Amino acid sequence: MKRLLILAILSVLLIAGCASSKNAKTVPVRRTDVRSVDTTVSIPYMIDSNGVTWSYPVFQPAVPADVPSDIYTKLWNINQKTINAGKYDYDAVNFNPSQWITYKESAMSDNFTFTGVCSNYADYFIFVLKHDAALLALFNNSVITVNNSPTHRWIEYNTEENRYIIDPTWCDWDYVGEPVGVYAGNAAFAEACRTSFNREKLIEAKSKEWFFRNVKTIIGDENKRVHGL
C-alpha cells in the first residue's frame, strides 16, 4: 500500500510544470504499431533490497486516425529532434537573458543543442517544422498552431473533430529522471530512474506521453490549467 501511495503521489507531481531532456535517442514510430485507444504502460525501473519490483506508469496516447501517417511521422521526428537538442534550465533562462535563443540555419544540425524552457522548445519545434513545405502549409493554414497559457507553451494539431496537443517539453525525459527535472527534490527516485536497467524504455515511453494527446481525453486539473483547457 505504501508503495502504491508513493507512486500515486509521484504521478500527480509529474504534471507540475515545464521540463526537459538530454541524450534521449530517437525512437522510430511505425503506423503498424498503431495504438487505437489511450493506454498506460507500467515500466519496471528498480528492484529494491527486498526483491520488490517498482514500476513507473506512463500514459500513451492513441495514434490519431484523422491525421495522415506521413504527417504524423514527420511531426514525430521533429518532436524527437527537439527533445534531443533541448536541455531544460529554468534558472539559466530567467537569470541570464543571453540564454534566449534566435535560431539560425546551423540549428538544423543534428549536433545543435540549446538551453531553455517550454517556449524555447515550442519555438525550436516550429523552426524545424518550417523547413518542410507540407508542414509549413499546415502551419500557415492554422492546422498546426503554437498555443500559450500564462505558464506554458506547446504545439497543437487541429482536425475537423479533434484538437491534439504536441508538447515537446513534457515529452522530455529530464522531466522525471535527471537532476534538473521535476523530481530533483526526490533524489532517490530521480537517481533510480537515471540509473535504471529499463532507462531506454522509460525514455521511449516518456517521449510519447504528450505527443498527439487528444484534449477530449485530458484529465487532471493541473494538466488542464497548464494547457489552457
N, C-alpha and C positions, 0 to 999 in steps of 0.2 A: 504493500500500500504506500509506504514511504517513497519507494522508487517511482511509482506511478504519479504520486503527487508532485515530486520534483520535476518529472518530465512535463507534466501539465503546466507547471509554473514556467518552465523554460520555453514551452511552446507559446505561451502568452507573451513573454518578454521578446520573443523573436520579431514581433511586428512593431517594435518600439520606435523605429526611425530609419533614416538613411544609413547605408553602409557599403562595403566594398570587397574586391578580391585581387589576388595576385597568384601567379603561377598556376592558374587553372588551365587545364588542357581543353582544346576544342573537342566537343563531343558531337559526332555526326548524328543527324536525325534522319530517319528513313520513314517515308509515309507508310511502309509496310508494318511499322511499329505503332500505328495509329491507336491512341487511347480514345475510345468513343465516349467515355464518361470520365469525370473528375475522379481521382483516387488519391489515397495517401499511402506511401510506402514507408515501411518501418525498417530502418537500416541499422544493424548491429554496429556499434562503434567501440565497445570496450567490454572486456571480461574482467570482472573485479576479482579480488583475492579470495572471495568465497565461491568463485566459479559461476557467478551470476552474470548473464549477458545483458548489457544495457543497450537499448536501441533508441534511435532518434527518428521521429516521424517527420516526413517531408511531403507536403502537398504537391500533386502532379496534375496540372490542368489537362482536360481533354484536348486533343488536337482538333481544331475547328474544321467543320465540314464545309463552311461557307467561305473559306479562304483558299485561293489556288495553291496547289502544292509547291509550285516553283517560287511563288511569293513568300510562302511560309518558310521555305528553306533558305532563301536569301536573307530574310529577317533574322532567322536563327543564327546564321553565320555572322551577321552584324552584331547581334547580341553577344555572341561568344568573343568576337574581336574586341568589343567594348569592355567586357569583363576582364579579358586578358591584359588589356592596355591599362586599365584603371587601378589606382591604389587609393582607397578612401582615406581622407585625412581632414576631418572637420576643423581641427585646430589650426593646421597649416594654412588652410584657405582663409579662415577668419582673422588670423593674426599676421598673415603675410600676404598682402594684396598681390604681390608679384606671382603668386601661385595661380591666379586666374588666367585662363588659357585662351589664346587665339590660335585656332588650328590652321596649319598651313599644309601644303601638299605632302610634305615629309611625314605628316601624321598618318598617312595611309600605309606607311611601312609596318610590317609585322613586328618590327623591333621597337616601335613607338610606345612610350608609356607616358602617363600623366598622373598627377596627384590632384584630387578634387573631391567634390561632393556630388549629390544627385543631379544638380543642374549641369555639372561638367560631364557626367555620364550620359545624360539625355542629349546634350549638345553634341558630344562626340558621335553618338549613335546616328544623329541626323546628318552630321558632317559626312560620315561614311556613306549613309543611305543616298545622299545626293549625287554620288558618283555612279549610281545605277539609273539608267534612263527610265526603266519601268517603275522603279520605286519612287523616283523623283516625280513622275507624273501622278502617282497616287498621293504623294505629299502635297503637290500643287492643287489637287482637287479635294483636299481635306479628308481623304480616306485614311491617311496616316497623319496624325497630329501630335504636337507636343502639348502636354497638359501640365498645369500648375495648381498647387494648393498653397496655403500660406507656409507650409513646411517642406514641400516636396515637389519634384518634377519627374515626369515619366512620359512614355510614348503610348498612344492608343491607335488601334486599328478599328475602323468602323465599317460595318456591313449594313445591309438593309434592316436586319433584325437584331444585330448584336454589336456591343462595344467590348473590345478586348484590350486589356492592359498589358503592355510590354514594359517591364520595369527592370532595366539592366542593373540598377543599384541593388535592388532587393534580390536579384538573382546571383549576387556576388558572394562567393564563399567566405570572404573575410567577415561578412555579417555575423557569422557564427564562430568560425574556427580559428581566427587569428587574433593576436593580442589587441589590435585596434578595433575589433568587432564589438557587437552589442554585448557580448558576454565577457568582455575584458575584465569586468569585476568578478567574474566567476572563473578564476584562473584554472581550477582543477578541471572544469568542464571544457574550457577552451583548449587546454593542453591535451586532454583526452581525444578531442576531435582532431586537433592538429597532428597528433602522432598516431592516429587510428590506423589499424590494419585495413579498414574499409574507407580510407580517406578519399580515394578516387571515386568511389560510389557516392560518397557524401557530396563531393564537389559536383558530380554529374547531376544528381537529383536536385541539389540546390539551384543549379543553373536553369532548371526547368520550372521552378516553383512559381515564378511570376512572369512566365513567357506565354502570352496569349491567354491570360486569365479573364474569363468572362465576368463582366461586372455583375451580372444577374446572380452569380453563384458566390460572390464575395460575402463572407460573414465576419463578424467581429467589429466592434465599434471603432477600434483604432485603425484597422485596415481601411474602413470606410472613410474615416475622418481624414487620414493622410492622403487618400486618393480622391478627396472631394466628393464622396458619394453620400 
